[in-house]
C-alpha cells in the first residue's frame, strides 16, 4: 500500500495542487455542458421568441435524463476505478472503466429510442401548452439523435479524468461547445431553421465530443484495456451503478422537479395575470442561468472525487477532508457572487434571451430574487453528496441527493401554491435550499467524526 501511495500523486501531491489539476478541467467541462443549453436558449430567444424559450424548458428534462445516465455510469465507473487503484488492484480496475464505457453507449441508444417512440405524450407530460408543443416537437425530434453522443461524452469524460487526463475531458467538451455555438448562429440566425437548426447544431457538437472519447479510450493510459474488459459483467456493472446512484438520482430528481415545476407553472400561471407560457419561458431561463453556477459547484465536487476516492481507499483520511473543505470554500464563494448578481441585475440577465412583455420581465425578476434567494447555500448539498459517493457510501449519497429535489421540493411545491397561488412556487425554492443545506451539514459532520476515529485506530495499529 505504501508503494502505491508513493507512485501515485493522488496519495502524495499537495491537495490544493490536485484540486487545481482535477477541478479546473472538470468545472470547464460542466460549464460547457450547461452552455450547450444556454447557447440554444440565447439563439432561440433571439430567433424564435418566447414560445421557443418555453419549448426549450419543456425539452430540458430529456437532457437531464441523459446526464443522469452519464453520471450513473461515468461517476460510478470513475469512482470504482480510483478506489480499486487506491487499493492496489490495477488488474480489476480496468474492468470498471471499460464496462462503464460499454454501458454508456447502450444507455444513450435506449434513451433515444424511448424518446422518439413516445415523443408527443412525453412532451405533454412535461407540461407543454398546446401552442408550445410544435416548437418542442421540432427541437426534441432532432436533438434525440444526439443523445447517445451526449451520454457517452458526458460519462466518458469522468472515466478519462480518472485515468489522469482531466485536460482531455476539458478539451472534448470545449470542442463540442465551440462547434455548437458556431452552428447555432449559422443555422438559427443565418439560415432561419429555428428550433430544428438549434437542435442540429447541438447534435453535431455532441457527436464530435463522443468520437473524441472513443479515440481516447483506445489508448487508455493507466491500464491496458482489451476487448474482454468491455464485455459487461453483472458484478462489475452492479458495483458501478451502486456507486454512481447518488449522482444519478440527483439528476433524476432534478428531472422530476422540472416536470412538476413546469406543470405547476402552467396551471397556476394560467390562473394569474402571467398566463401559461410566460412563466414557463422565465423558469427555463432562470434554471439554465443558475445551472452555470451549479455547474461550477458540481465541477468542484467531481474534481475532488479522484482525490477523495484514492485517499479513502489508501486510508489517508486527512487528505479526504482537506479536499472536501477546499471544494466547499471555493463553491461557497462562487455561490455568494451569484446571489449578489441575481438580486441586483435580474432584468438585464433576462434581456439577453430576447424581448418580452412588462409582466414577463416583472415575473422573471421576482423569480430570480425569490426562488434563488438561498443560492449561496446550494453548494453544500451536491459537494457533500459526491463526497459520500467518492468514499464508497452510495446510500448516504443517494439520500442526500434526494433531500432538496424530492423529499423537500416536490411536497412543498404541490402544497404551498394551493394557498398562495404562483407565489407559492417562488417560495418553494429558498425553503428547500435551506432545509437541504442543514441536512448536508449534519450528515457530513457525523461522517468526519467517524473518519477521525478510523484514523486514530489506524495509528494505534501501526
C-alpha positions in Angstrom: 0.0 0.0 0.0 2.8 2.4 0.9 4.4 1.8 -2.5 1.2 2.6 -4.3 0.8 5.9 -2.3 4.3 6.9 -3.3 3.9 6.0 -7.0 0.5 7.8 -7.4 0.4 11.6 -7.0 -3.2 11.3 -5.7 -1.7 10.0 -2.5 1.3 12.3 -2.1 0.9 15.6 -4.1 -0.5 18.7 -2.2 -4.2 18.5 -2.2 -4.5 22.1 -3.4 -2.4 21.3 -6.5 -4.5 18.2 -7.2 -7.7 20.2 -6.8 -6.4 22.7 -9.4 -5.4 19.8 -11.7 -8.7 17.9 -11.5 -11.3 20.5 -10.6 -10.5 23.2 -13.1 -10.9 21.0 -16.2 -14.0 19.4 -14.5 -15.5 22.9 -13.9 -14.8 23.9 -17.5 -16.4 20.6 -18.7 -19.5 21.1 -16.6 -19.8 24.8 -17.7 -19.6 23.7 -21.3 -22.4 21.2 -20.7 -24.5 23.9 -19.2 -23.6 26.3 -22.1 -24.9 23.8 -24.6 -28.4 24.5 -23.4 -27.7 28.2 -22.7 -26.4 28.8 -26.2 -29.5 27.2 -27.7 -31.7 29.3 -25.5 -29.9 32.5 -26.4 -30.3 32.0 -30.1 -33.8 30.6 -29.9 -34.8 33.6 -27.8 -33.5 36.0 -30.4 -34.6 34.0 -33.5 -37.9 32.4 -32.3 -39.1 34.3 -29.3 -41.0 33.5 -26.0 -42.7 30.3 -27.3 -39.3 29.0 -28.4 -37.8 29.7 -24.9 -40.8 27.9 -23.3 -40.2 24.9 -25.7 -36.6 24.5 -24.6 -37.7 24.5 -21.0 -40.2 21.7 -21.8 -37.4 19.8 -23.5 -34.9 20.2 -20.8 -35.8 17.0 -18.8 -34.6 14.9 -21.7 -31.1 16.4 -21.4 -31.3 15.9 -17.6 -32.2 12.2 -18.1 -29.2 11.8 -20.4 -26.9 13.4 -17.8 -28.4 11.1 -15.1 -27.4 8.0 -17.2 -23.9 9.6 -17.8 -23.3 10.2 -14.1 -24.6 6.8 -13.0 -22.1 5.0 -15.2 -19.4 7.7 -15.5 -19.1 8.8 -11.9 -19.7 5.2 -10.8 -17.1 3.8 -13.1 -14.6 6.5 -12.3 -15.1 6.1 -8.5 -14.8 2.3 -8.7 -11.7 2.7 -10.9 -9.9 5.1 -8.5 -11.0 3.2 -5.3 -9.7 -0.1 -6.8 -6.4 1.5 -8.0 -6.0 3.0 -4.5 -6.2 -0.5 -3.1 -3.5 -1.6 -5.5 -5.7 -3.9 -7.7 -4.9 -2.4 -11.2 -5.9 -5.7 -12.9 -9.5 -5.4 -11.7 -9.7 -1.6 -12.2 -9.7 -1.9 -15.9 -13.0 -3.7 -16.0 -14.7 -0.8 -14.2 -13.5 1.7 -16.8 -14.3 -0.4 -19.9 -17.6 -1.7 -18.6 -18.7 1.8 -17.9 -17.9 2.9 -21.5 -19.9 0.0 -22.9 -22.9 0.7 -20.8 -22.8 4.5 -21.6 -23.1 3.7 -25.3 -26.0 1.4 -24.7 -27.9 3.7 -22.4 -27.7 6.6 -24.9 -29.3 4.4 -27.6 -32.1 3.3 -25.3 -32.9 6.8 -24.3 -33.1 7.9 -28.0 -35.4 5.1 -28.9 -37.7 5.7 -26.0 -37.8 9.4 -26.7 -38.7 9.1 -30.4 -41.3 6.5 -29.8 -43.2 8.4 -27.0 -42.3 12.0 -28.0 -45.7 13.7 -28.0 -47.0 12.0 -24.8 -43.8 12.8 -23.0 -43.8 16.5 -24.0 -47.4 16.8 -22.8 -46.4 15.0 -19.5 -43.6 17.5 -19.2 -46.1 20.4 -19.1 -46.2 21.7 -22.7 -49.1 24.0 -23.5 -50.7 23.4 -26.9 -49.3 26.5 -28.5 -45.7 25.5 -27.5 -46.0 21.8 -28.4 -45.0 22.2 -32.1 -41.8 24.0 -31.2 -40.9 21.4 -28.6 -41.5 18.6 -31.0 -39.3 20.2 -33.6 -36.5 20.6 -31.1 -36.6 17.2 -29.4 -37.2 15.1 -32.5 -33.8 16.3 -33.9 -31.8 16.6 -30.6 -32.7 13.0 -29.6 -30.5 11.7 -32.4 -27.5 13.1 -30.4 -28.4 11.5 -27.0 -26.0 8.5 -27.4 -23.2 11.0 -28.1 -24.3 13.2 -25.1 -24.3 10.3 -22.7 -21.0 8.9 -24.0 -19.2 12.2 -23.9 -20.6 13.3 -20.5 -20.0 10.0 -18.8 -16.8 9.2 -20.7 -15.2 12.4 -19.5 -15.3 11.1 -15.9 -13.5 7.9 -17.0 -10.9 9.9 -18.8 -10.4 12.2 -15.8 -10.0 9.1 -13.6 -7.2 7.9 -15.9 -5.3 11.1 -15.0 -6.2 13.2 -18.1 -8.5 15.9 -16.8 -7.2 18.2 -19.6 -8.6 15.8 -22.3 -12.0 15.9 -20.6 -11.9 19.7 -20.9 -10.9 19.6 -24.5 -13.6 17.2 -25.7 -16.2 19.3 -24.0 -14.8 22.6 -25.3 -14.6 21.4 -28.9 -18.2 20.3 -28.9 -19.4 23.6 -27.4 -17.5 25.7 -29.8 -19.0 23.8 -32.8 -22.4 24.1 -31.3 -22.1 27.8 -30.8 -20.9 28.5 -34.3 -23.5 26.3 -35.9 -26.3 27.8 -33.7 -25.5 31.2 -35.1 -25.4 29.8 -38.7 -28.5 27.6 -38.5 -30.8 29.7 -36.4 -30.0 33.3 -37.3 -28.5 33.0 -40.8 -30.4 30.1 -42.3 -33.6 30.7 -40.3 -34.0 27.0 -39.4 -35.4 27.8 -35.9 -35.8 25.0 -33.4 -34.6 22.3 -35.7 -31.5 24.3 -36.5 -30.6 24.8 -32.9 -31.1 21.1 -32.2 -29.0 20.1 -35.2 -26.1 22.3 -34.0 -26.2 20.6 -30.6 -26.2 17.1 -32.1 -23.2 17.8 -34.3 -21.2 19.3 -31.4 -22.1 16.3 -29.2 -21.1 13.8 -31.9 -17.7 15.3 -32.2 -17.2 15.1 -28.4 -18.4 11.5 -28.4 -15.9 10.5 -31.1 -13.1 12.0 -29.1 -14.0 9.9 -26.1 -13.8 6.7 -28.3 -10.4 7.7 -29.7 -9.0 8.3 -26.2 -10.3 5.1 -24.7 -8.4 3.1 -27.4 -5.2 4.5 -25.8 -6.1 4.4 -22.1 -3.0 5.3 -20.0 -3.2 3.8 -16.5 -4.1 0.2 -17.5 -4.2 -1.6 -20.9 -7.8 -2.1 -22.0 -8.6 -5.1 -24.2 -11.8 -6.4 -25.7 -12.5 -8.6 -22.7 -12.7 -5.5 -20.4 -15.6 -4.1 -22.4 -17.8 -7.2 -22.1 -20.4 -6.3 -19.4 -20.2 -8.3 -16.2 -23.1 -8.3 -13.8 -20.9 -7.8 -10.7 -18.9 -5.0 -12.2 -21.9 -3.2 -13.6 -23.8 -3.6 -10.4 -20.9 -2.1 -8.4 -20.6 0.8 -10.9 -24.3 1.5 -10.6 -24.4 1.3 -6.8 -21.6 3.9 -6.5 -23.0 6.1 -9.2 -26.5 6.1 -7.9 -26.2 9.2 -5.8 -25.2 11.4 -8.7 -27.7 9.7 -11.0 -30.6 10.1 -8.5 -29.6 13.8 -8.1 -30.2 14.3 -11.8 -33.3 12.2 -11.9 -34.6 14.2 -9.0 -33.9 17.4 -11.0 -35.9 15.9 -13.9 -38.8 15.1 -11.7 -38.7 18.6 -10.2 -38.6 20.1 -13.7 -41.7 18.2 -14.8 -43.6 19.0 -11.6 -42.5 22.7 -11.7 -43.4 23.0 -15.4 -46.9 21.6 -14.8 -47.4 23.9 -11.7 -46.2 27.0 -13.7 -48.6 26.1 -16.5 -51.5 25.6 -14.1 -51.0 28.5 -11.7 -49.7 30.8 -14.4 -52.9 30.2 -16.3 -54.8 31.4 -13.2 -52.7 34.5 -12.9 -52.0 37.6 -14.9 -48.9 36.0 -16.5 -50.7 33.2 -18.5 -49.4 29.7 -19.2 -46.4 30.4 -21.5 -44.5 33.3 -19.9 -43.8 31.6 -16.5 -42.5 28.5 -18.4 -40.2 30.7 -20.6 -39.0 32.6 -17.5 -38.4 29.4 -15.5 -36.4 27.9 -18.3 -34.1 30.9 -18.4 -33.7 31.2 -14.7 -32.9 27.5 -14.2 -30.3 27.4 -17.0 -28.6 30.6 -15.8 -28.5 29.0 -12.3 -27.1 25.9 -13.9 -24.0 27.9 -14.7 -23.3 28.4 -11.0 -24.4 24.8 -10.2 -22.1 23.5 -12.9 -19.1 25.2 -11.2 -20.1 23.6 -7.9 -20.6 20.2 -9.5 -17.3 20.6 -11.3 -15.6 21.2 -7.9 -17.3 18.1 -6.4 -16.3 15.9 -9.4 -12.8 17.3 -9.4 -12.3 16.3 -5.8 -13.7 12.8 -6.5 -10.5 11.1 -7.6 -8.6 12.6 -4.6 -11.2 11.5 -2.1 -11.7 8.0 -3.6 -8.0 7.2 -3.8 -7.1 8.5 -0.4 -10.1 7.0 1.3 -9.0 3.6 -0.2 -5.4 4.3 0.9 -6.7 5.3 4.4 -5.3 8.9 4.1 -8.4 10.4 5.8 -6.9 13.9 6.4 -6.4 14.4 2.7 -10.0 13.4 2.1 -11.2 16.0 4.5 -8.9 18.7 3.1 -10.2 18.2 -0.5 -13.8 18.4 0.7 -13.2 21.6 2.7 -11.4 23.2 -0.3 -14.3 22.4 -2.6 -16.8 23.8 -0.1 -14.9 27.1 0.4 -14.5 27.7 -3.3 -18.1 26.7 -4.1 -19.4 28.9 -1.3 -17.5 31.9 -2.7 -18.9 31.4 -6.2 -22.4 30.9 -4.9 -22.3 34.2 -3.0 -21.2 36.1 -6.1 -24.1 34.5 -8.0 -26.6 35.5 -5.2 -25.5 39.1 -5.5 -25.9 39.2 -9.3 -29.3 37.5 -9.2 -30.5 40.0 -6.6 -29.0 43.1 -8.3 -29.5 42.7 -12.1 -32.2 40.1 -12.9 -33.8 42.1 -15.7 -30.5 42.6 -17.7 -29.9 38.9 -17.5 -33.4 38.1 -18.8 -32.9 40.6 -21.7 -30.0 38.5 -23.0 -32.6 35.9 -24.0 -34.9 38.1 -26.1 -37.7 40.6 -25.6 -41.0 40.2 -23.7 -43.9 42.0 -22.1 -43.6 44.0 -18.9 -45.3 41.2 -17.0 -42.8 38.8 -18.4 -39.8 40.8 -17.0 -41.6 41.6 -13.7 -42.3 37.9 -13.1 -38.7 37.0 -14.2 -37.1 39.4 -11.8 -39.2 38.1 -8.9 -38.3 34.5 -9.9 -34.6 35.3 -9.8 -34.8 37.2 -6.4 -37.1 34.9 -4.5 -36.7 31.4 -5.9 -32.9 31.7 -5.8 -32.6 33.6 -2.6 -30.5 30.8 -0.9 -28.3 30.2 -3.9 -25.3 30.8 -1.6 -26.2 27.6 0.3 -26.7 25.4 -2.8 -23.1 24.3 -2.9 -23.3 22.3 0.3 -25.7 19.5 -0.8 -24.0 18.5 -4.2 -20.5 18.6 -2.8 -21.5 16.5 0.2 -23.5 14.1 -1.9 -20.5 13.5 -4.2 -18.2 13.2 -1.2 -20.2 10.2 0.1 -20.2 8.6 -3.3 -16.4 9.1 -3.6 -15.7 7.2 -0.3 -17.9 4.3 -1.3 -21.0 5.1 0.7 -23.7 5.4 -2.1 -26.7 5.0 0.2 -25.9 8.2 2.1 -25.0 9.9 -1.1 -28.4 8.9 -2.7 -30.3 10.1 0.4 -28.6 13.4 0.4 -29.0 13.9 -3.3 -32.8 13.4 -2.9 -33.3 15.8 0.0 -33.8 19.0 -1.9 -35.4 17.8 -5.1 -37.7 15.0 -3.9 -38.0 14.9 -0.1 -38.5 18.6 0.3 -39.2 20.3 -3.0 -42.0 18.2 -4.6 -44.3 18.1 -1.5 -43.9 21.8 -0.7 -44.4 22.7 -4.4 -47.6 20.7 -4.5 -49.0 22.1 -1.3 -47.9 25.8 -0.9 -49.3 27.1 -4.2 -52.7 25.8 -3.2 -52.8 28.5 -0.6 -51.0 31.5 -2.2 -51.0 30.6 -5.9 -48.0 31.2 -8.1 -46.1 32.9 -5.3 -46.0 29.6 -3.5 -43.9 28.3 -6.4 -41.4 31.1 -5.9 -41.1 30.5 -2.2 -40.6 26.7 -2.5 -37.0 27.3 -3.8 -35.5 29.0 -0.8 -37.3 26.9 1.7 -35.9 23.7 0.2 -32.4 25.1 -0.3 -32.3 26.0 3.4 -33.5 22.6 4.7 -31.3 20.5 2.4 -28.3 22.6 3.4 -28.9 21.9 7.1 -29.2 18.1 6.4 -26.0 18.1 4.4 -24.0 19.8 7.1 -25.2 17.4 9.8 -24.5 14.3 7.8 -21.0 15.4 6.8 -20.1 16.4 10.3 -21.1 12.9 11.6 -19.1 11.2 8.8 -16.0 13.3 9.6 -16.2 12.2 13.2 -16.3 8.6 12.1 -13.3 9.1 9.9 -11.4 10.7 12.8 -12.0 7.5 14.8 -10.8 5.3 11.9 -7.7 7.4 11.7 -6.9 7.0 15.4 -7.4 3.2 15.2 -5.0 3.0 12.2 -2.4 4.9 14.2 -2.8 2.6 17.1 -2.5 -0.5 14.9 0.7 0.9 13.4 
